[in-house]
Amino acid sequence: MKRFLCLVLAAVFCFVAPVWAEQTADEILKSVDDQATQFKDLKTKLKIIVRGADGVEKTANGLTLQKGPKRLYRFFDTGMAFMSLDPDTSYVYLPEDQKVRRIAAHTHNQSFMGTDYNADDMAITRYDDVYAPKLLETTPKEFALELTPKAGKASSYSKIVIHVDREINAIVRLEYYNPKGEKEKTEVRSDYQKITGQWYCMLLEIASVKTGHKTVVKMIEPTFNTGLSDDLFTTRQLKRME
């Protein structure tokens, strides 16, 4: 009986391993994106800590709303707001002149509010909308994928390398490369919590490779599927403070 059980277990593991190995890069990325965007809408408070190379810290507080590909950020300390309707269409509200301006494509790589994030980082909700994946490595714990912009898709990066935790099917580390092919910054996503059946990242840390400048974003009290209206994601709404 013991020998029979050993043979059965060996057969099972021999069968399962090739199934894992046969997952394509496209399937892995789609699965990760599906897991990260399975909610109908999202609302969460933000605490942002910007730490300079000299160690001096600045903090900001805000709110983000998301529905499908649409995302809106509001920063209470400055009154600024940012909205993306898709990876190519973003707007910013500047309180000093009380105007909403569309962000030009050639400025998408510029730092936003002194953080290590740019418009591309803030706008993207699904990586498979913009990037084509290539499987670099498979380990028992992680997948490593190299993402390069699809034909006709604009990006601030020549490539992004993402590391996917296989247990929670979520991105835990990213490496961003500038158009010259140089590693520009790294990002760590941690403190994943399971909320309404979905793994959600509560802490993001992104840092410049050259300067050591760092931005930490903490998610506070995220809520899902509350029935956010599409009217919230308009340039008119962008001017309003909650």
N, C-alpha and C positions, 0 to 999 in steps of 0.2 A: 504493500500500500504506500509506504514512504517513497519508494522508487517511482511509483506511478505519479504521485503528487509532484515530485521533483521534475518529472518529464513534462507534466501539464504546465507547471509554472515556467519552465524553460521555453516551452512552445509559446506561451502567452507573451513573454518578454521579447522573444524573437519576432513575434508578430507586431507588437506595439512599437518597437524602436524604429523600424522602417517607416511607419506612419508618421512619426515625428519628423524623420529626416526628409520625408517627401513634401512637407509644407514648403510652398514657394514663398519668395520674398513678398510678392503681391498679396498672397493670402494672409501672411503674418501681419503686414501693415494694415490691411483692411480690418482684420480682427481687432487690432489695437485701437484703431480709429473708431470702430463700432462700439467697443467697450467704453471709450472715453466720451462718446457723444450719444449714448443711448437715452438720455433724458430728453424730455420735450422742451424744458427751459430750466434756467439756473439763475439764482440770485445769491451773491455772497459778498460780505464785507471784506475789505483788504487792509492789511497793515504793511506798509512798504518801508524797508530800512535800506538806505543807500550808504555804503561804507567806502570812503575814499582810500587811496593808497596810503595816506597818512594816518589812517585809523579813525578819522573824524566821521561821525555818523549824523545823518539827517533822516527824519521819519516823515511819513505822509500817511493819510488815511483816506480810504475811498470805498467804492462800491463797484461791482461789475454785474451786468446782466447779460444773459446769453439765451438765444433762441435760434436753433438751427445754426446756420453760418453767421448769423448776426451777433455782434458783441458790442456792448457799450461799457465804457469805464467813466466813472465820475470821481474827481479828486477834490475832497472837501476843503483841504487846506488852501489850495490855490484857486479853486473854482474852475479849473480846466476840465475838459471832457474830451473823450476820444470815442469814436464809433467806427466800426467796420461792418460793411454789409456783405462783403465777400473778400477773399484774399487780395483782390485788385482795387477795391473801392473803400477808402477810409477818409474820415473827416476829423477835424479837431476844432474844438471851441476854445477861443482865447478870450477870457473875461475882460482884459484890458481894453479891447476894442469891440467887445460884444458881437463878434462875428464868427460864423462857422466857415472854415476853409477846407477845401478838399486837399488831401495830402498828395502832392505830385509823386509820380512813380519813382523819379530819380532821387527823391529824398527819403524813401522808405527805409534806408539803411542808417539814418541818423538817430542818435540817442534821443529817447523820449523823457523829458523832465529830469535830465541828469542821471537816469537809470542806465542799466546795461541792456535794456530792451529797446527795440526799434518797432516801427509800425508793422513790419512783417511778423515779428514775434507776437505782437499783441492781436493781430488779425486772424492768424491761422487757427482753425478749429479741427480740420482734418488734413493730415499730411498727404494722404493719397490724392487730394485735390490738386496738389502742386508738384509733388515729387514722385519720381520713379525709384523703387527700392532695389537694392542688390544685397543678397545675403552674404555677410562677411564671415560670420562665425556662429556656431551652435554649441552651447554647453548645456549641462543638466539644469543650470539656473537661468541662463540668459540666451537671447538672440541678439546679435549685433547686425544692424542693417545700415548700409550706406544709401543716403537719399540724395539724388541729384535732380535739378529742376527738369520737368517735362518740357518738351518742345512747345514753344509759344507761351510758357509760363515764366513770369518775372520773379526773381528772388534776390535777396541781398547776399545769398551764399552760393558758393560753387558746389558745396555739398554739406550735408549734416550727417553725422554718424550717431545713430540712436541705439541705446541698449535697453532691451525689453525684458523685464522680469517675467519669466514664464509662469510662475505660480499665480500672479495677479493679472497677467496680460496687460501690463502698463509700462510706459516709458519711465526709467529711473535715472538715466544719464544721457546727456546730449553733448556733442562736440561740433561747434560751428566753424566752418572754414570760409574765409573771405574769397572774393573773386580771383585773388592771386594764388589761391590754394593753401594759404597759411591758416593755421588754427588761430581763430580770433577770440573765442570764448568757450567756456564750458558751463553746463547747467546740471544741477543735481535736483531731482524731484524725490521727496521723501514724505514720511508721515502719512502714508496712504491709509485712509479709513473707509470702511464699507458702509455706505449710506444708501438706504432704500435699495439694497441689492447691487450697488455699483461702487467700485473702488475709485476713490477721489483723492487727489493729491492736495494735502493741506499746507505743504511747505516747498517753496521753490528757491533755489540759490543759484544765481548766475554770476560768473566772474570773468573779467578780462584776463587773457593769458599774459599780455605784455605788461599791463599796469598794476594788476592785482585789485583794481576797482571791483566792488562787489555789490550786488543788489539781492536782498532777501525779501520775498513776498510771502506773507502768512494769510491763509484763508480763514475767515472767521464766520461761523454759523451759516454754512452753505445750506440752501434749501432748493429742492427740485420740484418741478412739475406743479407750479403754483398758478399757471394760466396767464403768463405774461402776455400783454397785448402787443401786436405788431406796431401799434402806434407809438410805442416807446422808442422804437428804432428809426427815428426820423430826425432830420436836421433841426426841425422846430423844437423837438423834445431835447435835443442836445444843449440848447441854451438854458434849460430849466434846471434849477437845483431842487433836489428832493428835500 
